[in-house]
Amino acid sequence: MLPFRSSCFIHLFYLASSYNPLWDSLLVSLQSLCNFFYGLRFLSRLLLSLLACFHLVIVACLISFALLSLIILFAVFVVILCYSSLSLFLVSRNNLMVNQLYNTNHIYIGVVYIIIGLIGGSFGFGLSIIIRLELALNGYCVASSLNYNSIITFHGLLMIFFMIMPILIGGFGNILIPILIGCNDMIFPRLNLFSLWLSFFSLILIILSLLIDSGSNAGWTFYVPLSKMNYSSIDLLFFSLHLAGLSSLFGSINFISSILSISSFSLLYLFNFIELFSWSIFFTSLLLVISIPVLAACITMIISDRHFNSCFFDPLRGGDLLLFQHLFWFFGHPEVYILILPAFGLISSIISKFTQFIIFGRDSMLIALFLIGLLGCVVWGHHMFVVGFDIDSRAYFTSSTSIIAIPTGIKLLNWLLTLWSNLFYLITPIFFILGFLLSFSFGGFTGLILANSIIDLILHDSYFVVGHFHYVLSLGAVYCIFASFYTYSLFLLSPSLSLPSSSNISQLAVIHPFSISSTGFNDFIGRLAYISFFISSNLLFFPMHTIGILGFPRRVFDYLIIFYRFNWLSSLSLIGIGLSLLLFLLSFFL
Ligand SMILES: [Cu+2]
């Protein structure tokens, strides 16, 4: 196709980049431009080889970055595990290490939950690197269609059930709740330890289930005809989810009882004097108690369909396929709020800690929390607009979903107002909170677009939806996790910290910018981590909206050539995400 065959070196680069018609056409147009100036042929050769070199270097960088980051993540988590277990061991020299397995201290349990969350999150992040590598170039790259669907399934499950939930609810909930409500420990400490162990074993089981066969390809929603197919790994996956659900149930019973146990005064006392974070964990626990049994029921029905010849979801024998979707999303939508309500609570407590003020409009924040939890239980149909609802149901689900924007907007405005009027200096956690507010409100707006049942018919199962929920969860929850790590690093880096039982947590807060070093992190590197994360995460997730509107479907590993540049850009920004994770870790140690 191209006349330059003289140099074998350049020819090699042509071969390397010739799989891509777009790239070829670019080269051809560039070359014809250069040929127009006949005497500049040398320049055209130079330019072409430089461009080809750049392309190859980027691909090589991506691959080596994926391998390197997996190795680094693994090493870092081994170090964290060793460090935390060693410090626990050193604190209790008189006890055997094994006795720590029976330690019911809430801070210990919270730290182990966070370690479980970090392990689950590193696996989920590794899978997302594979997804981005596969999508970086069109055509088959690193994952076949079967592997690819299994990878996205486990990426979703690990990030939801084994990163965000353990870190935000199990970790920060267990560490902070007893201190905030002024108790020595949770009200059922041994039940707390039991749910920790259930959570640990469910993590082991889900990782095993990823390794059996080629995993399960049903997606994290495991819709019925898919999840009834013959994967052996899906049984293990369901067992793992049962354990995780039990763990969450016991944990939430514990939280609800602990918070209510101090309300012996009156309900008014509870309403007026309990921190917003405790309230958010309270509502999250209520949502868990309402929704987790429904998930357990529907996956038990699938197991029964798979192995005991029942026909809950088999239309040929009188079953109902839609029943599964109703049951699943009755769990699935509250699950979204289960993930984000603790983040709301943490954001509130971090903002009031750094501004040293009560959140503006505290009562309205509380009512908004309640309304978000309540409305979250009655909007599940917005995930199912394409199944052919009648017009009344569609109108109902569209309007009830849109109404959630009101309490959410109240919360966002109250946070902004508190920051606006009371914040006198900027510190890393506040940057991450600003990032949270930006990305969460952007994700909220795209959520309003998707709530419209007519528009959802077009955008359903496109990458627009992927962009939307990554802005809300991946960015929202992860910004909050970063901010909380920075704020509460004192607890995390010294799990054995002996606190006076009813001490006010704000005594540990940084009040003055020059006492930053006492928090145990480097503010400058933290800001660099924020900038890097902000730029690269927006580069990663924003193009998803564009390709979604252009019609790029979810759960498909190959694509038309017109989507090449967007996907390539998204994959490239993963390097920035890795850099910001590295800076985040460094900011604690430098
Ligand atoms: Cu929903």
Residues whose N, C-alpha, C, O or C-beta is under 5 A from the ligand:
A	BS01	CU	H333
